[in-house]
């Protein structure tokens, strides 16, 4: 049960981060925007497919998002707009915003101009991102979120 609650914390943090940093209007003055081309590999609909938590004893626990009662769907469009929909125990949240993607680096900007950067590793129709988070006692642990392109 402790591992399941840690995975929930991981998921909650990632969902919160994405929601906070992706809900914005398009920034037309951004010269670093990803190319408007179908060849941009991030373009498309991505669904969270697994969550892996690195435990303090060195082992890894893997979870299906539906087993945690969570779902994240991200859609990245050619015009550098994105929609992120999160479903969890509190309901459904949909955020819209802008993004740039280049060489494994996903940049998101919120309506206040605050930016966040997420490193992702893309392979075929999947990408992963590793986050270092803290549990409710402040102990750091690593979580890997895997998304699959639909």
C-alpha positions in Angstrom: 0.0 0.0 0.0 2.9 2.4 0.8 4.2 1.9 -2.7 0.8 2.6 -4.2 0.5 5.8 -2.3 4.0 6.8 -3.4 3.0 6.2 -7.0 -0.1 8.4 -6.4 2.2 11.2 -5.1 4.4 10.8 -8.2 1.4 11.0 -10.5 -0.2 13.8 -8.6 3.0 15.9 -8.8 3.5 15.3 -12.5 -0.2 16.1 -13.2 0.0 19.2 -11.2 3.2 20.3 -12.9 1.8 19.7 -16.3 -1.4 21.5 -15.4 0.3 24.5 -13.9 2.8 25.0 -16.8 0.7 24.1 -19.8 -2.5 26.1 -19.4 -1.7 29.2 -21.5 -2.5 31.0 -24.7 -0.3 30.8 -27.8 2.9 32.9 -27.6 3.4 34.1 -31.2 6.6 35.9 -30.3 8.4 32.7 -29.4 11.2 32.2 -32.0 12.2 28.8 -30.6 8.9 27.2 -31.6 9.0 23.6 -32.8 8.9 23.4 -36.6 5.3 23.3 -38.0 5.7 20.0 -39.8 4.3 16.5 -39.4 7.9 15.3 -39.0 7.9 16.7 -35.5 7.8 13.5 -33.5 6.0 14.9 -30.5 2.9 15.9 -32.6 0.0 13.6 -31.9 -2.0 12.2 -29.0 -0.1 10.6 -26.1 -1.6 8.5 -23.3 0.1 7.6 -20.0 0.7 3.9 -20.2 2.8 3.1 -17.1 4.3 4.5 -14.0 7.5 3.0 -12.5 8.7 4.1 -9.0 12.3 3.5 -7.9 12.0 2.4 -4.3 14.4 3.3 -1.5 15.7 -0.3 -1.4 16.7 -0.1 -5.1 13.9 -2.1 -6.5 11.4 -0.7 -9.0 7.6 -1.0 -8.7 5.5 -0.6 -11.9 1.9 0.4 -12.1 -0.8 0.7 -14.8 -2.3 4.2 -14.5 -5.9 2.7 -14.4 -4.9 0.7 -11.4 -4.0 4.0 -9.7 -7.3 5.5 -10.8 -5.5 8.0 -13.0 -5.3 8.9 -16.7 -3.3 11.6 -18.5 -3.8 12.3 -22.2 -1.7 14.9 -24.0 -2.3 16.1 -27.5 0.5 18.2 -29.2 -0.5 19.9 -32.5 1.6 21.2 -35.4 0.7 24.8 -34.4 2.5 24.4 -31.1 -0.7 24.2 -29.0 -1.3 21.4 -26.6 -4.2 20.0 -24.6 -3.6 17.9 -21.5 -6.5 16.1 -19.9 -6.2 14.5 -16.5 -8.7 12.2 -14.9 -8.2 11.3 -11.2 -10.3 10.9 -8.1 -11.2 14.6 -8.1 -12.6 14.5 -11.6 -11.5 15.6 -15.1 -9.3 18.6 -15.7 -8.4 19.8 -19.2 -5.7 22.4 -19.7 -4.7 24.1 -23.0 -1.4 25.8 -23.7 1.6 26.1 -25.9 4.8 24.0 -26.2 8.1 23.7 -28.0 9.9 20.4 -28.5 13.5 19.9 -29.8 15.9 17.0 -29.3 14.2 15.5 -26.3 13.4 18.7 -24.5 9.8 19.7 -24.0 9.2 23.3 -22.9 5.9 24.4 -21.6 4.8 28.0 -20.7 1.9 29.0 -18.5 -0.3 32.2 -18.7 1.9 34.0 -16.2 5.0 33.4 -18.5 6.4 30.8 -16.1 8.3 28.1 -18.0 9.2 24.5 -17.2 11.3 22.1 -19.1 10.8 18.3 -19.2 13.5 16.0 -20.6 11.9 13.1 -22.5 13.4 10.0 -24.2 11.4 9.1 -27.3 11.6 5.7 -28.9 9.1 4.7 -31.6 5.6 5.3 -30.4 6.6 5.8 -26.7 8.3 8.5 -24.6 9.4 8.4 -21.0 10.3 11.1 -18.5 12.0 10.6 -15.2 11.1 12.8 -12.3 12.8 13.0 -8.9 10.0 13.7 -6.3 9.6 13.5 -2.5 7.1 11.4 -0.6 5.0 12.8 2.3 8.0 12.4 4.6 10.3 14.4 2.3 12.3 11.4 1.1 13.3 11.7 -2.5 12.5 8.9 -5.0 12.6 8.6 -8.8 9.5 7.9 -11.0 9.4 7.2 -14.7 6.3 8.0 -16.6 5.8 6.3 -19.9 3.4 7.7 -22.6 2.3 5.8 -25.7 1.3 7.5 -28.9 -2.3 6.7 -30.1 
